[in-house]
Amino acid sequence: MSQPRDAQPAKLVIGLLMNSKSLMPDVANEMVRVFGAIDLISRWMDFDYTHYYAKEMGSPLYRRMVVFKALIPQEAIGQIKLTTNTMESRFAREGKRRVNIDPGYLLLERFVLATGKNFTHRIYIGSGIYADLTLIYQHGDFRSLPWTYPDYRDGQMKSFLKQVRHKYAADLRSQGTSD
C-alpha cells in the first residue's frame, strides 16, 4: 500500500511572450513584487513558434523565461496562474494583451505548465485551472511528449530548463529536502 506523504517543493518557472522587449523591466518588477526574488532569467530566445498569439499581440513576439529563488508548494500553481492572468490584464492595452505570462513548475522528474484550457492530457486542479505535463526528465535530458508545445520542444528551451534543474537540485540539497 502506498503511504501518502507531502509533495516536494517545486521551482517556479514563468514563461513570458511579449510584443516589446521594453516591457520586460515593468513585468519583471511586478513579478518580483508578487513572487519574490528572481534566481535566473533566460536570454531572449530566438525561436518563433508564437503564431497563435500574433493576432492578439502582434508580431514579432519575444520569449523569455524567469525563474524564482523561493521554492513553491506544487499545489500553489493554480493560484499563481490566476495571479498571472490578472497581471496580463494590467499590462493590456485597448483590450489586447501585450504580454502572455505562463507559470509552471519544475521538479527533478518533470516540468508542468498551468493553463485555463482543458484537453485530454490535462488534469483539473481547481478554480478553472489545469496542469499540463509538458516535459519529462529521463536519461539525462528533458523529453517531449506528443502534446508538448513546439517552443518547449526546442533544444534552446530544454537546455535552459536543464540549467534550472541543476539549480533546483542544489536548492533541494541546501534545504535538506532532496530524496
Phi, psi and chi 1 to 4 in degrees:
 res  aa     phi    psi   chi1   chi2   chi3   chi4
   1 MET       -  134.3  167.7  171.5   61.6      -
   2 SER   -74.7  145.6   66.8      -      -      -
   3 GLN  -108.6  121.4  -65.2  -63.5  -41.4      -
   4 PRO   -60.7  141.8  -18.3   28.0      -      -
   5 ARG  -148.2  162.2   58.1 -176.0 -152.4  165.6
   6 ASP   -63.2  143.0  -69.4  -24.1      -      -
   7 ALA   -74.6  147.0      -      -      -      -
   8 GLN   -66.7  143.8 -160.7  159.6   42.9      -
   9 PRO   -65.1  157.1   23.6  -30.2      -      -
  10 ALA  -119.5  162.2      -      -      -      -
  11 LYS   -92.2  122.3 -164.7   73.6  164.0  161.6
  12 LEU   -77.0  123.1  177.8   59.7      -      -
  13 VAL  -126.4  126.4  180.0      -      -      -
  14 ILE  -121.4  126.0  -64.5 -178.4      -      -
  15 GLY   -91.8  136.4      -      -      -      -
  16 LEU  -120.6  134.0  -58.4  170.9      -      -
  17 LEU  -120.2  129.3  -79.1  176.0      -      -
  18 MET  -140.5  155.4   54.6 -171.6   66.8      -
  19 ASN   -91.7   -2.1   64.1   10.4      -      -
  20 SER  -150.2  126.3  172.0      -      -      -
  21 LYS   -61.5  -23.2  -69.6  179.8  180.0 -180.0
  22 SER   -67.8  -14.7   66.9      -      -      -
  23 LEU   -73.6  -20.6  -74.3  171.3      -      -
  24 MET   -54.2  -48.1 -173.2   64.0 -163.2      -
  25 PRO   -59.8  -42.7  -24.2   33.9      -      -
  26 ASP   -67.2  -42.8  -69.3  -21.1      -      -
  27 VAL   -64.5  -44.7  172.6      -      -      -
  28 ALA   -62.6  -42.4      -      -      -      -
  29 ASN   -61.7  -40.8  -73.3  -23.0      -      -
  30 GLU   -64.4  -42.4  178.3   71.1    4.4      -
  31 MET   -66.7  -39.2  -70.7 -169.0  -52.2      -
  32 VAL   -62.7  -41.6  166.0      -      -      -
  33 ARG   -58.4  -39.6 -174.3 -175.8   67.3   73.2
  34 VAL   -90.1  -42.5  174.7      -      -      -
  35 PHE  -107.2   -6.4  -56.9  120.7      -      -
  36 GLY    95.8 -170.4      -      -      -      -
  37 ALA   -62.3  145.6      -      -      -      -
  38 ILE   -85.2  137.7  -67.9  172.7      -      -
  39 ASP   -96.8  -48.5 -152.4    3.5      -      -
  40 LEU  -142.9  148.1  -61.0  166.7      -      -
  41 ILE  -132.3  132.5  -62.3  179.0      -      -
  42 SER   -72.4  162.5   72.0      -      -      -
  43 ARG   -67.8  167.1  -64.1 -177.2  -49.9 -128.7
  44 TRP   -62.6  126.7  -68.6  103.9      -      -
  45 MET   -87.9  133.8  -65.3 -170.9  175.7      -
  46 ASP   -95.7   11.6   57.7    5.5      -      -
  47 PHE   -94.8  156.7   50.8   84.2      -      -
  48 ASP  -134.5   95.8 -176.1   13.6      -      -
  49 TYR  -113.6   29.0  -58.5  112.4      -      -
  50 THR  -103.6   22.7   57.2      -      -      -
  51 HIS   -57.8  -30.5  -49.7  -67.4      -      -
  52 TYR   -55.4  -36.5  175.7   84.4      -      -
  53 TYR   -93.8  -10.0  -62.4   98.4      -      -
  54 ALA   -60.4  -38.0      -      -      -      -
  55 LYS   -61.6  -43.7 -176.9  176.3 -179.7 -176.3
  56 GLU   -78.2  -43.5  177.9 -175.3    9.6      -
  57 MET  -103.4  -11.4  -62.8  174.5   65.5      -
  58 GLY    86.9 -175.7      -      -      -      -
  59 SER  -151.0  155.4   63.4      -      -      -
  60 PRO   -74.6  162.8   29.8  -34.4      -      -
  61 LEU  -113.1  151.1  -66.1  174.0      -      -
  62 TYR  -119.5  136.9  -55.2   97.5      -      -
  63 ARG  -113.6  139.8  175.4  172.2  -73.6  -73.2
  64 ARG  -147.0  149.1 -136.1  162.1  179.3 -170.9
  65 MET  -113.9  137.8  -56.9  -61.4  -71.7      -
  66 VAL  -124.9  132.6 -179.7      -      -      -
  67 VAL  -121.3  138.9 -178.8      -      -      -
  68 PHE  -105.9  150.0  -66.1   84.5      -      -
  69 LYS   -65.9  -49.0  -74.8 -174.6 -173.7  -83.9
  70 ALA   -69.0  136.2      -      -      -      -
  71 LEU   -79.9  149.8  -60.1 -178.1      -      -
  72 ILE  -118.7  154.1   62.6  164.4      -      -
  73 PRO   -68.4  137.8   -5.8   13.6      -      -
  74 GLN   -55.7  -36.9  -67.5  178.0   48.8      -
  75 GLU   -69.5   -7.7   61.6  -89.6   17.5      -
  76 ALA   -78.1  -13.6      -      -      -      -
  77 ILE   -61.8  -32.6 -162.6   65.0      -      -
  78 GLY   -63.4  -47.6      -      -      -      -
  79 GLN   -66.3  -35.8 -177.0   57.2   51.1      -
  80 ILE   -62.0  -42.0  -69.4  168.8      -      -
  81 LYS   -61.6  -42.6  176.6   62.5  175.9  168.6
  82 LEU   -61.7  -39.1  -64.6  172.6      -      -
  83 THR   -65.3  -43.4  -60.2      -      -      -
  84 THR   -68.8  -30.2   59.9      -      -      -
  85 ASN   -61.2  -41.6  -75.7   -6.7      -      -
  86 THR   -63.5  -40.9  -59.7      -      -      -
  87 MET   -60.8  -44.6  -73.8  179.0 -172.9      -
  88 GLU   -55.7  -42.7  -72.9  179.1    4.0      -
  89 SER   -64.1  -38.5  -64.3      -      -      -
  90 ARG   -64.7  -32.1  -87.8 -168.3 -116.8  135.0
  91 PHE   -89.2   -6.0  -74.8   99.0      -      -
  92 ALA   -69.2  154.6      -      -      -      -
  93 ARG  -133.8  132.9  -65.1  -68.8  179.8  -94.8
  94 GLU    52.7   39.6  -60.2  173.9    9.9      -
  95 GLY    76.3    7.0      -      -      -      -
  96 LYS  -119.5  136.9  -67.3 -172.2  175.9 -171.3
  97 ARG   -69.1  144.5  -71.8 -176.9  -61.8  173.4
  98 ARG  -108.4  -13.9  -63.0 -175.4  -53.2  149.1
  99 VAL  -141.2  138.3   61.9      -      -      -
 100 ASN  -108.8  124.9  179.0   56.9      -      -
 101 ILE  -117.9  111.6  -53.6  171.6      -      -
 102 ASP  -114.7  104.0  -75.5  -31.7      -      -
 103 PRO   -82.2  151.2   31.4  -35.0      -      -
 104 GLY  -154.0  179.3      -      -      -      -
 105 TYR  -137.8  152.8   64.3   75.5      -      -
 106 LEU  -116.5  134.1 -175.6  132.6      -      -
 107 LEU  -120.7  171.3  -61.5  168.1      -      -
 108 LEU   -59.7  -30.3  -65.9  175.1      -      -
 109 GLU  -102.9   -8.9   64.0  -85.3    6.2      -
 110 ARG  -163.6  164.1   65.7 -178.8  163.7  -92.1
 111 PHE  -126.1  127.8  178.8   67.0      -      -
 112 VAL  -123.4  133.6  175.0      -      -      -
 113 LEU  -105.0  152.9  -72.8  170.5      -      -
 114 ALA  -101.7  141.1      -      -      -      -
 115 THR  -148.2  156.8  179.9      -      -      -
 116 GLY   -93.5    2.2      -      -      -      -
 117 LYS  -104.1  126.1  -59.4  176.6 -163.1  104.3
 118 ASN   -78.5  149.9 -173.9   18.4      -      -
 119 PHE  -161.3  168.9 -157.7   64.7      -      -
 120 THR   -56.0  -36.2   55.3      -      -      -
 121 HIS   -94.0   -1.3   65.3  -80.6      -      -
 122 ARG   -93.6  143.2  -65.6  179.0  178.6  156.3
 123 ILE  -107.3  128.5  -53.8  -60.1      -      -
 124 TYR   -70.2  130.8 -173.7   70.8      -      -
 125 ILE  -119.7    7.3   57.8  174.4      -      -
 126 GLY   108.3  158.8      -      -      -      -
 127 SER    56.2   30.7  -58.6      -      -      -
 128 GLY    79.4   13.7      -      -      -      -
 129 ILE  -115.1  143.2  -55.2  -59.5      -      -
 130 TYR  -120.8  150.0  -62.4   81.9      -      -
 131 ALA   -98.1  129.4      -      -      -      -
 132 ASP  -112.3  108.5 -178.8  -48.1      -      -
 133 LEU   -68.2  107.6  177.0   60.1      -      -
 134 THR   -96.3  -44.6  -59.0      -      -      -
 135 LEU  -141.0  149.4  -62.8  166.8      -      -
 136 ILE  -119.4  150.4   57.5  174.2      -      -
 137 TYR  -103.8  116.7 -166.9   83.1      -      -
 138 GLN  -142.7  141.8  -68.8 -179.9  -34.5      -
 139 HIS    52.3   41.5  -50.3  -66.7      -      -
 140 GLY    80.7   13.2      -      -      -      -
 141 ASP  -154.4  159.1 -153.9   -3.2      -      -
 142 PHE   -78.7  135.3  -80.0  102.3      -      -
 143 ARG  -113.3  133.5  -53.5  -76.2  177.2 -156.0
 144 SER   -75.8  157.8  -59.2      -      -      -
 145 LEU  -116.2  165.6  -59.9  160.5      -      -
 146 PRO   -55.1  -27.6  -26.2   34.4      -      -
 147 TRP  -100.0    0.3   51.6   80.4      -      -
 148 THR   -60.0  130.3  -59.0      -      -      -
 149 TYR   -57.1  144.5  -67.0  113.8      -      -
 150 PRO   -54.9  -38.5  -25.7   33.5      -      -
 151 ASP   -68.8  -26.3   44.9  -12.6      -      -
 152 TYR   -84.6  -12.7  -73.6   91.0      -      -
 153 ARG   -79.5  -22.8  -69.7  177.1  177.8  -87.1
 154 ASP   -63.0  140.0 -168.6  -84.5      -      -
 155 GLY   -59.8  -35.4      -      -      -      -
 156 GLN   -63.3  -42.1 -173.5  178.6   -0.9      -
 157 MET   -66.4  -46.9  176.9   68.7   76.9      -
 158 LYS   -62.1  -37.3  -70.9  178.5 -179.6  178.5
 159 SER   -63.0  -43.3  177.0      -      -      -
 160 PHE   -63.8  -44.0  177.5   73.9      -      -
 161 LEU   -66.3  -29.3  -70.0  174.2      -      -
 162 LYS   -65.0  -38.6  -79.9  176.8   75.0  172.3
 163 GLN   -62.8  -42.5  179.5 -176.0   -5.4      -
 164 VAL   -63.5  -42.3  174.2      -      -      -
 165 ARG   -60.6  -42.1 -175.0 -179.7 -177.3  -82.4
 166 HIS   -60.4  -45.2  179.9   75.4      -      -
 167 LYS   -64.3  -42.2  176.9   67.0  173.6   91.7
 168 TYR   -61.1  -44.2  171.2   62.1      -      -
 169 ALA   -59.5  -41.3      -      -      -      -
 170 ALA   -64.6  -39.4      -      -      -      -
 171 ASP   -61.4  -44.2  -68.4  -13.0      -      -
 172 LEU   -62.3  -43.4  -69.0  175.8      -      -
 173 ARG   -62.1  -42.9  -76.6 -168.5  -59.2  -84.1
 174 SER   -68.5  -25.7   73.1      -      -      -
 175 GLN   -92.6   -5.9  -67.0 -176.4    2.9      -
 176 GLY    69.0   28.7      -      -      -      -
 177 THR  -113.1    7.4   55.4      -      -      -
 178 SER   -74.7  149.4   60.2      -      -      -
 179 ASP   -82.4      -  -76.2  -19.3      -      -
